Amino acid sequence: MDKEIKHIGTKTGKLLLFGGVYSNLQALEKLISIANEDGVAAENCICTGDITGYCAQPEETVQLFQKWGALSIAGNVELQLANDSEDCGCDFKSGSRCDDFSKMWFPYTKGHLSQQSLDWMNKIPEYISFDYGNKKITVVHGNYGNTSEFVFASNADASKQNAFIETNSDIIVAGHCGLPFHQSIKGNLWLNPGVIGMPANDGTTRVWYMILDIVDGEVTYTHQSFEYDAETAQKLMYKNHLPEAYGDTLTSGIWDNMEILPEVEKMGQGIPIYFNQKQKNTTQTKTQKKMADTYYDPADLRKFGKITEWSEELGTKFFDYYSKVFEEGALSVREKSLIALAVSHVVKCPYCIDSYTKDGLQKGITKEEMMEAVHVGAAIESGATLVHGVQMMNKYDKLSM
């Protein structure tokens, strides 16, 4: 694989970072209007790749992108189109739901792009770097050396560290995984601005980007989101016989499946993302009914990965073990999900109940199966309570003698 990095010099002023337009013309139009309103020059708007994808307007999206004049690197979709390949290059598991869907939308994308658009995308560099303030920033799609690698907050620590070393970068901006996050790694910073072509699996229609700025000589970053005309994008997918499940994602905010997600990220499905109190207040106002304060906050489930912060070695070992337990084995992943749901009720963990109800739905577990599993857990818990009555009886008899 070509690992050449195109250095584009020094950037000044505010930067707008985003990824994954996915042929979603309506989202791109909204982002351009945001950039114009905020006074961010087109040459300071940088995309992490996948300008085209599963939505219905690839040609219109590429043409608008060119007219806008923003910068981009090549995502796996651009690389596959440039190579005249027959698949999207996402490295989905063969026969998986995502793999099956890609066989529907990738030929559509390929067949609806003009030669001019294909020629233009063929010239997009796979990696770029630039100097910004006192930092060197490198932009990758999945990861450096592996454009299709799914890098999340909870995984690929060694891979992230290698990328900083190999690119000699202070900050890496990445895309591909679809979820916004930021992560400090041994003094370096990994940023994923998220994508604008689909929501972040958090139960809202919002899509994500990031603003970089220089304040008092230091690089600062903020996660930002916006809503757009998702219903039009969805209807166009229906009209053009593209995967309806992906179209539904645009308006539900819930991914059709979570095949690519590590266990920690799976637990965040349907829980609105926010990075500060203002976003939290806005999100709750727009997407949730007003809830009374309770000890249990569903949003805390997203913080599960942070349990490594106060004990990194033990926390990392736990997540390695946790992920291994839920892999396919003597028990199927479906069976394990059902067991986890039953145990979640026995140990009375609302976070786990939320997570494995959603996980079960993704794995095709019916509500009848779920309720039977809950009854099995309840029966065992009740039986365990009653059988411990023998201990009470023995102690009573001993003290009464």
URRA-V389929 format. One record per helix or strand. SS is the DSSP state (alpha for helix, beta for strand). FROM is the first residue (numbers start at 1). TO is the last residue. If there is no record, write none. Layout:
BEGIN
[[SS,FROM,TO] [SS,FROM,TO]]
END
This chain:
BEGIN
[[beta,6,11] [beta,15,18] [alpha,25,37] [alpha,42,44] [beta,45,47] [alpha,58,68] [beta,71,72] [alpha,76,82] [alpha,97,111] [alpha,115,122] [beta,128,132] [beta,135,139] [beta,143,143] [beta,146,146] [alpha,157,167] [beta,171,174] [beta,181,185] [beta,188,192] [beta,207,215] [beta,218,226] [alpha,230,239] [alpha,244,252] [alpha,263,266] [alpha,277,287] [alpha,298,308] [alpha,312,325] [alpha,333,346] [alpha,350,362] [alpha,367,387] [alpha,389,400]]
END
